[in-house]
Amino acid sequence: MLTASHDLHVLRIDTTTAAAAAAAAATTTTTTTTTTTATTTTAAAATTTSSVLLLQLVAEKEFLVTMLTSSHDLHVLRIDTREDALVRRSSEWVTGLVDDMHERVELRRNRERIVEIHHFIDHHAAEANEIEDQVSAGWLLYTQPPTLSG
């Protein structure tokens, strides 16, 4: 008889059960006083014993196939679970990396834009100061804008 541990990984064949069944079948035969009857009974017992053993082997084979299939399915399930976890973690890592890179690019772009605005303000402030200096020095005279006649 086959037995399995609780996690379906270790299978063991118990040969003592098969031997005990064969011995029990052999002792149940009765011997008669005539040689012909004794030979027939012994042949019937042997046939019965072999058919019992054959049935046990077939049952054990089916049990073994079932256990191996279950073990294989469990192993495949564990592999699939591990694969799903790895794919999820790598996807999260890539998403985090892309988000971080996007944030850095946006931050750098925003800082460059702020620097550009500061240059713009500095340039126009310097131009305004230059015009103010020219006006105060008398170099630039204000003229009345032309009026529109209409």
BAKOL-301031 format. One line per field, with one value per residue: x, y, z of N, C-alpha, C, CB in turn. Coordinates in Angstrom, 2 decimals, decimal comma. Glycine has a CB too. Example, Ala and Ser with C-alpha at 12.3 -4.5 7.8 and 13.67 -1.06 7.14 Angstrom:
<nodes>
n.x: [13,19:12,85]
n.y: [-5,69:-2,25]
n.z: [7,80:7,08]
ca.x: [12,30:13,67]
ca.y: [-4,50:-1,06]
ca.z: [7,80:7,14]
c.x: [13,20:12,90]
c.y: [-3,30:0,03]
c.z: [7,80:7,87]
cb.x: [11,31:14,08]
cb.y: [-4,47:-0,60]
cb.z: [9,05:5,72]
</nodes>
This chain:
<nodes>
n.x: [0,84:0,48:1,62:1,40:3,07:1,93:2,35:2,51:4,95:6,61:6,63:5,83:6,22:4,48:5,43:4,88:2,17:1,19:2,54:1,46:-1,21:-0,92:0,04:-2,13:-4,03:-2,89:-2,97:-5,62:-6,37:-7,37:-6,07:-6,41:-6,78:-6,23:-3,97:-4,58:-6,69:-5,43:-3,47:-5,07:-6,35:-4,17:-3,29:-5,51:-5,44:-3,03:-3,65:-5,70:-4,24:-2,36:-4,10:-5,20:-2,91:-2,31:-4,53:-4,07:-1,64:-2,47:-4,28:-2,51:-0,84:-2,59:-3,08:-0,50:-0,05:-2,01:-1,09:1,42:0,57:-0,84:1,24:2,83:1,07:0,89:3,54:3,79:1,92:3,17:5,43:4,19:3,00:5,26:6,42:4,45:4,68:7,31:7,06:5,20:6,65:8,86:7,55:6,48:8,90:9,95:7,94:8,19:10,80:10,54:8,67:10,20:12,29:10,79:9,86:12,30:13,08:10,97:11,33:13,90:13,29:11,41:13,04:14,89:13,16:12,44:14,94:15,21:13,10:14,07:16,37:15,09:13,68:15,87:17,20:15,28:15,03:17,60:17,58:15,53:16,71:18,82:17,47:16,32:18,63:19,51:17,44:17,64:20,11:19,56:19,74:17,76:14,87:11,55:8,91:5,83:3,37:2,10:-1,05:-4,09:-6,03:-9,27]
n.y: [-1,17:2,26:5,16:8,62:11,64:14,63:16,86:15,93:15,25:13,13:9,81:6,47:2,99:0,40:-2,66:-4,71:-4,97:-6,03:-8,49:-9,66:-9,92:-11,77:-13,95:-14,46:-15,20:-17,53:-19,22:-19,69:-21,63:-24,94:-28,17:-31,25:-34,83:-36,16:-36,10:-34,82:-33,13:-31,53:-30,31:-28,83:-27,12:-25,71:-24,46:-22,86:-21,22:-19,94:-18,58:-16,95:-15,51:-14,24:-12,71:-11,06:-9,73:-8,49:-6,79:-5,17:-4,01:-2,59:-0,82:0,49:1,58:3,37:5,02:5,99:7,35:9,29:10,65:11,56:13,23:15,12:16,15:17,21:19,18:20,84:21,71:23,10:25,09:26,45:27,40:29,06:30,94:32,09:33,15:35,03:36,77:37,69:38,97:40,95:42,41:43,26:44,80:46,81:47,92:48,91:50,76:52,51:53,40:54,69:56,66:58,06:58,97:60,57:62,46:63,63:64,71:66,49:68,16:69,22:70,52:72,40:73,89:74,91:76,50:78,38:79,60:80,71:82,57:84,24:85,25:86,63:88,59:89,90:90,84:92,66:94,36:95,45:96,76:98,59:100,07:101,16:102,80:104,54:105,78:107,06:108,88:110,41:111,56:113,14:112,35:111,15:112,32:112,97:112,65:113,87:111,57:110,97:112,34:110,98:111,85:112,10]
n.z: [0,00:-0,69:0,92:1,80:2,68:4,42:2,74:0,16:-0,99:-0,33:-1,01:-0,08:-0,33:1,08:1,63:3,33:3,76:1,35:1,37:3,66:2,87:0,82:2,27:3,92:2,05:1,12:3,35:3,67:1,97:1,64:2,18:0,61:0,83:-1,48:-4,18:-6,57:-5,92:-4,03:-5,61:-7,38:-5,61:-4,57:-6,93:-7,45:-5,22:-5,62:-7,96:-6,99:-5,09:-6,74:-8,31:-6,36:-5,53:-7,97:-8,26:-6,05:-6,80:-9,08:-7,90:-6,20:-8,12:-9,41:-7,25:-6,82:-9,25:-9,01:-6,73:-7,65:-9,72:-8,24:-6,69:-8,72:-9,73:-7,48:-7,32:-9,76:-9,26:-7,15:-8,51:-10,42:-8,70:-7,56:-9,88:-10,59:-8,40:-8,78:-11,28:-10,61:-8,67:-10,21:-12,10:-10,46:-9,63:-12,05:-12,70:-10,52:-11,00:-13,50:-12,79:-10,92:-12,58:-14,31:-12,51:-11,78:-14,25:-14,71:-12,50:-13,06:-15,48:-14,59:-12,87:-14,73:-16,19:-14,25:-13,88:-16,42:-16,35:-14,33:-15,62:-17,69:-16,21:-14,98:-17,27:-18,36:-16,19:-16,09:-18,56:-18,11:-16,06:-17,51:-19,35:-17,56:-16,54:-18,84:-19,24:-16,94:-17,38:-19,45:-22,04:-23,42:-24,65:-23,87:-26,01:-27,26:-27,96:-31,20:-32,08:-32,93:-35,57:-36,21]
ca.x: [0,00:1,23:1,23:2,03:3,12:0,89:2,59:2,52:6,28:7,32:5,79:6,48:5,49:4,47:5,40:4,43:0,73:1,02:3,02:0,48:-2,38:-0,56:0,14:-3,49:-4,69:-2,28:-3,36:-7,05:-6,62:-7,39:-5,45:-7,18:-5,94:-5,81:-2,97:-5,23:-7,45:-4,46:-2,85:-6,07:-6,56:-2,97:-3,30:-6,57:-4,94:-1,99:-4,35:-6,37:-3,20:-1,80:-5,11:-5,28:-1,71:-2,45:-5,48:-3,39:-0,66:-3,20:-4,78:-1,36:-0,37:-3,51:-2,82:0,80:-0,24:-2,78:-0,20:2,41:-0,12:-1,11:2,53:3,22:0,20:1,31:4,82:3,51:1,24:4,19:6,24:3,36:2,86:6,57:6,56:3,55:5,27:8,48:6,59:4,59:7,71:9,65:6,68:6,47:10,21:10,04:7,03:8,84:11,96:10,05:8,09:11,32:12,95:9,87:9,88:13,58:13,04:10,05:11,99:14,95:12,64:10,85:14,15:15,39:12,16:12,59:16,17:14,89:12,28:14,98:17,16:14,18:13,45:17,14:17,45:14,38:15,36:18,80:17,16:14,77:17,70:19,56:16,59:16,19:19,88:19,53:16,49:18,18:21,25:19,07:20,03:16,55:13,80:10,22:8,13:4,42:2,97:1,26:-2,48:-4,81:-7,13:-10,18]
ca.y: [0,00:3,51:6,22:9,88:12,63:15,65:17,83:15,22:15,21:11,90:8,63:5,28:1,77:-0,51:-4,01:-5,68:-5,18:-6,95:-9,81:-10,19:-10,33:-13,00:-15,03:-14,77:-15,92:-18,85:-20,05:-20,00:-22,81:-26,22:-29,28:-32,50:-36,03:-36,62:-35,25:-34,02:-32,09:-30,63:-29,53:-27,90:-26,11:-24,88:-23,64:-21,85:-20,27:-19,14:-17,67:-15,96:-14,67:-13,37:-11,72:-10,08:-8,89:-7,67:-5,73:-4,24:-3,24:-1,64:0,22:1,27:2,35:4,49:5,93:6,61:8,31:10,40:11,40:12,24:14,32:16,15:16,75:18,03:20,35:21,71:22,29:24,08:26,20:27,23:28,09:30,13:31,96:32,76:33,93:36,18:37,70:38,31:39,88:42,09:43,22:43,93:45,84:47,91:48,55:49,68:51,89:53,44:53,98:55,63:57,80:58,83:59,66:61,61:63,52:64,34:65,49:67,61:69,07:69,93:71,41:73,51:74,75:75,63:77,53:79,44:80,32:81,49:83,70:85,16:85,94:87,56:89,71:90,62:91,54:93,80:95,31:96,16:97,64:99,68:100,92:101,88:103,85:105,53:106,53:107,95:109,97:111,31:112,26:114,02:111,86:110,71:113,27:112,46:113,38:113,58:110,65:111,63:112,18:110,47:112,72:111,19]
ca.z: [0,00:-0,75:1,85:1,43:3,76:4,30:1,68:-1,12:-1,57:-0,01:-1,20:0,47:-0,63:2,22:1,07:4,33:3,59:0,23:1,79:4,62:2,11:0,11:3,26:4,37:0,97:1,03:4,48:3,62:1,12:2,38:1,46:0,65:0,90:-2,79:-4,82:-7,59:-5,25:-3,41:-6,67:-7,88:-4,58:-4,53:-8,13:-7,26:-4,21:-6,27:-8,87:-6,15:-4,51:-7,78:-8,71:-5,27:-5,64:-9,17:-7,94:-5,13:-7,57:-9,92:-7,01:-5,76:-9,27:-9,57:-6,13:-7,09:-10,34:-8,44:-5,83:-8,47:-10,40:-7,23:-6,36:-9,87:-9,76:-6,39:-7,71:-10,80:-8,60:-6,43:-9,52:-10,96:-7,66:-7,47:-11,10:-10,47:-7,44:-9,42:-12,32:-9,93:-8,06:-11,25:-12,67:-9,49:-9,66:-13,30:-12,57:-9,60:-11,67:-14,51:-12,07:-10,35:-13,68:-14,78:-11,49:-11,90:-15,50:-14,46:-11,55:-13,79:-16,44:-13,82:-12,40:-15,90:-16,51:-13,24:-14,22:-17,61:-15,91:-13,62:-16,64:-18,36:-15,29:-14,85:-18,53:-18,47:-15,11:-16,53:-19,64:-17,48:-15,37:-18,55:-19,86:-16,48:-16,51:-20,01:-19,01:-15,91:-17,95:-20,48:-23,37:-24,06:-24,41:-24,12:-27,01:-27,19:-29,00:-32,18:-31,84:-34,08:-35,93:-36,76]
c.x: [0,89:0,71:1,97:2,07:2,12:1,13:2,82:3,90:6,99:6,33:6,56:5,60:5,62:4,32:4,90:2,95:0,47:1,46:2,04:-0,77:-2,10:-0,50:-1,25:-4,22:-4,15:-2,75:-4,83:-7,35:-6,57:-6,76:-6,33:-6,23:-5,49:-4,87:-3,61:-5,98:-6,51:-3,79:-3,82:-6,30:-5,37:-2,92:-4,35:-6,12:-3,88:-2,62:-5,04:-5,36:-2,64:-2,82:-5,29:-4,09:-1,79:-3,41:-4,85:-2,38:-1,35:-3,73:-3,65:-0,81:-1,26:-3,29:-1,52:0,67:-1,00:-1,89:0,84:1,78:-0,41:0,17:2,99:2,39:0,57:2,61:4,62:2,82:2,23:5,06:5,46:3,19:4,15:6,78:5,69:4,12:6,47:8,06:5,99:5,66:8,54:8,83:6,61:7,80:10,35:9,15:7,63:10,02:11,54:9,44:9,17:12,05:12,08:9,87:11,18:13,60:12,13:10,68:13,07:14,35:12,03:11,94:14,74:14,44:12,24:13,84:15,93:14,06:13,15:15,86:16,31:13,96:14,71:17,44:16,57:14,61:16,60:18,46:16,38:15,71:18,49:18,73:16,44:17,46:19,96:18,59:17,05:19,38:20,81:19,34:18,76:15,44:12,48:9,54:6,68:4,09:2,04:-0,22:-3,14:-5,96:-8,18:-11,44]
c.y: [1,23:4,45:7,48:10,79:13,73:16,64:17,19:15,13:13,87:10,75:7,41:4,08:0,83:-1,93:-5,04:-5,96:-6,17:-8,36:-10,44:-10,66:-11,63:-14,18:-15,44:-15,55:-17,35:-19,75:-20,41:-21,20:-24,06:-27,29:-30,51:-33,69:-36,49:-35,62:-34,33:-32,86:-31,07:-29,75:-28,48:-26,78:-25,17:-23,96:-22,54:-20,79:-19,36:-18,13:-16,58:-14,99:-13,71:-12,34:-10,65:-9,14:-7,97:-6,52:-4,70:-3,38:-2,21:-0,50:1,11:2,13:3,57:5,52:6,69:7,67:9,53:11,27:12,17:13,41:15,45:16,89:17,68:19,32:21,35:22,43:23,38:25,30:27,07:28,02:29,27:31,27:32,76:33,65:35,19:37,23:38,42:39,32:41,14:43,00:43,94:45,02:47,05:48,66:49,43:50,92:52,95:54,14:55,02:56,86:58,69:59,62:60,81:62,78:64,32:65,22:66,70:68,63:69,88:70,92:72,62:74,46:75,54:76,75:78,69:80,26:81,21:82,73:84,72:85,92:86,98:88,80:90,55:91,44:92,79:94,82:96,10:97,14:98,84:100,63:101,75:103,03:104,94:106,39:107,50:109,12:110,94:112,08:113,20:113,53:111,51:111,68:112,62:113,30:112,97:112,58:111,33:111,33:111,72:111,40:111,91:111,66]
c.z: [0,00:0,32:1,46:2,64:3,47:3,16:0,31:-1,76:-1,35:-0,14:-0,70:0,14:0,56:1,69:2,07:4,18:2,46:0,61:2,77:3,89:1,36:1,08:3,74:3,30:0,87:2,17:4,45:2,74:1,98:1,52:1,63:0,63:-0,46:-3,41:-5,84:-6,95:-4,62:-4,46:-7,21:-6,88:-4,50:-5,75:-8,01:-6,27:-4,82:-7,22:-8,09:-5,55:-5,56:-8,23:-7,64:-5,33:-6,86:-8,92:-7,00:-5,88:-8,46:-9,07:-6,53:-6,90:-9,49:-8,47:-6,36:-8,18:-9,82:-7,55:-6,63:-9,22:-9,44:-6,86:-7,49:-9,93:-8,67:-6,74:-8,77:-10,20:-7,85:-7,41:-10,10:-9,96:-7,55:-8,70:-11,05:-9,52:-8,06:-10,48:-11,68:-9,34:-9,11:-11,92:-11,75:-9,51:-10,90:-13,22:-11,64:-10,24:-12,70:-13,85:-11,48:-11,44:-14,20:-13,80:-11,59:-13,15:-15,31:-13,53:-12,26:-14,78:-15,72:-13,33:-13,56:-16,29:-15,52:-13,52:-15,43:-17,25:-15,17:-14,61:-17,37:-17,50:-15,15:-16,11:-18,65:-17,36:-15,50:-17,65:-19,09:-16,74:-16,38:-19,11:-18,81:-16,39:-17,69:-19,83:-18,00:-16,44:-19,06:-21,88:-24,13:-23,68:-24,73:-25,15:-26,86:-28,30:-29,98:-31,86:-33,11:-34,37:-36,64:-37,10]
cb.x: [-0,96:1,12:1,53:1,27:4,55:0,77:3,78:1,59:7,12:7,95:5,39:6,71:6,02:3,32:6,79:4,74:0,02:1,83:4,41:0,12:-2,79:0,79:1,02:-4,26:-4,50:-0,76:-3,05:-7,81:-5,57:-8,84:-4,00:-8,17:-6,67:-7,02:-1,90:-6,18:-8,38:-3,40:-2,39:-7,39:-6,81:-1,72:-3,57:-7,87:-4,36:-1,01:-5,36:-7,17:-2,09:-1,32:-6,45:-5,33:-0,45:-2,94:-6,74:-2,69:0,20:-4,36:-5,50:-0,26:-0,34:-4,97:-2,76:1,84:-1,01:-3,98:0,49:3,05:-1,43:-1,74:3,58:3,05:-1,26:1,47:5,78:2,63:0,16:5,07:6,67:1,99:2,51:7,72:6,19:2,17:5,70:9,38:5,54:3,63:8,61:10,13:5,27:6,17:11,32:9,65:5,66:9,29:12,80:9,01:7,16:12,31:13,28:8,44:9,73:14,76:12,55:8,72:12,60:15,87:11,54:10,05:15,25:15,60:10,74:12,65:17,34:14,13:11,12:15,87:17,75:12,84:12,99:18,29:17,21:12,94:15,60:19,89:16,31:13,71:18,66:19,96:15,20:15,93:21,08:19,17:15,13:18,58:22,28:19,68:20,93:16,18:14,00:9,40:8,65:3,57:2,31:1,62:-3,11:-5,32:-6,66:-10,36]
cb.y: [0,00:4,16:5,83:10,56:13,21:16,41:18,68:15,87:16,32:11,95:8,46:5,40:1,10:-0,15:-4,40:-5,19:-3,85:-6,46:-9,70:-9,12:-9,22:-12,83:-14,59:-13,48:-15,18:-18,74:-19,34:-18,81:-22,91:-26,62:-29,54:-32,59:-37,13:-36,85:-36,09:-34,88:-32,69:-31,43:-30,45:-28,62:-26,78:-25,76:-24,50:-22,50:-21,02:-20,04:-18,43:-16,66:-15,54:-14,19:-12,41:-10,78:-9,76:-8,53:-6,32:-5,01:-4,17:-2,33:-0,42:0,36:1,47:4,00:5,15:5,55:7,65:9,87:10,45:11,27:13,81:15,52:15,67:17,23:19,93:20,91:21,20:23,46:25,68:26,30:27,12:29,59:31,31:31,73:33,08:35,73:36,95:37,24:39,18:41,62:42,35:42,90:45,29:47,40:47,49:48,81:51,43:52,72:52,89:54,96:57,32:57,90:58,68:61,04:62,92:63,34:64,62:67,10:68,28:68,94:70,65:72,98:73,90:74,68:76,93:78,84:79,33:80,62:83,22:84,38:84,92:86,87:89,21:89,64:90,61:93,33:94,56:95,16:96,88:99,11:100,07:100,92:103,28:104,83:105,58:107,17:109,42:110,52:111,26:115,35:110,66:109,25:114,54:112,41:113,11:114,89:109,42:111,16:113,48:109,04:113,90:110,20]
cb.z: [1,21:-2,15:3,33:0,26:3,92:5,58:2,03:-2,07:-1,01:1,42:-2,70:2,01:-1,96:3,23:0,60:5,74:3,29:-0,99:2,44:5,67:1,12:-0,61:4,46:4,71:-0,37:1,05:5,77:3,13:-0,04:2,80:1,98:-0,53:1,59:-3,70:-5,48:-8,41:-4,19:-2,64:-7,81:-8,17:-3,22:-4,47:-9,38:-6,78:-2,99:-7,02:-9,74:-5,03:-3,92:-8,97:-9,01:-3,90:-5,73:-10,34:-7,30:-4,00:-8,43:-10,66:-5,80:-5,23:-10,54:-9,55:-4,80:-7,50:-11,53:-7,63:-4,84:-9,47:-11,03:-5,98:-6,09:-11,18:-9,61:-5,09:-8,23:-11,91:-7,63:-5,57:-10,64:-11,37:-6,30:-7,35:-12,33:-10,00:-6,16:-10,04:-13,23:-8,84:-7,19:-12,31:-12,93:-8,07:-9,63:-14,52:-12,03:-8,35:-12,34:-15,43:-10,97:-9,62:-14,82:-14,95:-10,07:-11,95:-16,69:-13,87:-10,37:-14,51:-17,22:-12,64:-11,74:-17,08:-16,50:-11,82:-14,49:-18,63:-14,99:-12,62:-17,66:-18,67:-13,91:-14,58:-19,72:-18,44:-13,76:-17,01:-20,67:-16,50:-14,52:-19,68:-20,25:-15,12:-16,54:-21,28:-18,53:-14,66:-18,49:-20,31:-23,28:-23,67:-25,23:-22,84:-28,46:-27,33:-28,41:-33,62:-31,32:-33,84:-36,80:-35,95]
</nodes>
